[in-house]
């Protein structure tokens, strides 16, 4: 097993340099050409996320921007925010937090582009809409082969590898809370998770969105409150903590071996695992929303990156760093649990175990949906979809009894491949997203609620929906 872990780690260490070049380069490019959309349009993000869903052609109301946001947040807000941050800090040092923040700021622009495109090129399905990178590769680039590659990789990454990671984290947290050891108890926990997952994922996107809409805000809010309490109790140490983050990020003060390199690499990789900006995952959820303009959901998904990394991940980092942790040895949920217990008492170990259980559970069902959309892209066979669901349940169980290091390394590898394919598609399609953004901005300047239909930009080919339909006495182009 150690040889397998070492082999995958060596591949990741080399391959991820190329991924980082693409992530940083395109994130900076999108930031400049959009004139810093991720900063300028924060008020529009907040406005868009609370809008009611448009009506579908059959008269029913579609999935709202907030519900679509909740599904993507369910996949984002999970073990990456608690376990991933712990691993990044324990191995990469405090400076990893700085590079997480940097990637979130740049990644918010990439998230805007990819989710805007997903909305534009979405298609109708039985629950409303579906879409994502595979669909904009097919309809926007007219390269079905590229969409097929992406669909296979994201299904392997999210449906299988990431869900194994989530299940592994639940067992790790439960073990720290209850104190069990061995494969027997882990298998029982894994079996329980698998049954719950099966009960939700066989219900479709509407059941998934309802569960996510309830659990994610509830658990995240409780976790934020505890984190802020830790900050208040240690307010005098906060300036020193920020100083340590910055000094370690640039190698001025090395806390772990590897210095700047370790902080940078782990910060970027764990940050991407958490916020997923540019990976092509969140657009699969963003495409389900029934909104009046594609740009609105692009803005909502940008806000999701901030919510995930600048808020939830930062809370975890503060809890850990304000507890003077030990560095150099990989630690996941247990590092955060022990840090929180040192600050607020032993009861928080059990609270965090429950929080990780709920957040990881919502991540599993969000991850599952990303795979479902792409299985449907590859084949419309109901049998294939049922088979995929059963394999997801099996991977959840397998992850519960698997090894943490190999699970994380495999997830890193598949995540890197997926990000590469998506970013290569965003390069030629970004002009389309900027044209939509200009169309949105013109209407905002006129003081009207932006609405889009495909006749507005006839030069854009491959749009499957967005025709004009009368809704509530005005023209609504949700398709």
Buried (B, 14 or more C-beta within 10 A) or exposed (E): EEEEBEEBBEBBEEBBEEBBEBBBEBBEBBBEBBEBBBEEBBEBBEBBBEBEBBBBBEEEEBBBBBBBBBBBBBBBBBBBBBBBBBBBBBBBBBBBBBBBBBBBBBBBBBBBBBBBBBBBBBBBBEBBBBBBBBBBBBBBBEBBEBBBBBBBBBBBBBBBBBBBBBBBBBBBBBBBBEEBEEEEBBBBBBBBBBEBBBEBBEEBBEBBBBBBBEBBBEBBEBBBEBBEBBBEEBEEBBEEBBEBBBBBBEBEBBBBEBBBEBBBBBBBBBBBBBBBBBBBBBBBBBBBBBBBBBBBBBBBBBBBBBBBBBBBBBBBBBBBBBBEBEBEEEBBBBBBBBBBBBBBEEEBBBBBBBBBBBBBBBBBBBBBBBBBBBBBBBEEEEEEBEEBBEBBBBBBBBBBBBBBBBBBBBBBBBBBBBBBBBBBBBEEBBEBBBBBBEBBBEBBEEEEEBBBBBEBBEEBEBBBBBEEBEBEEEEBBBB
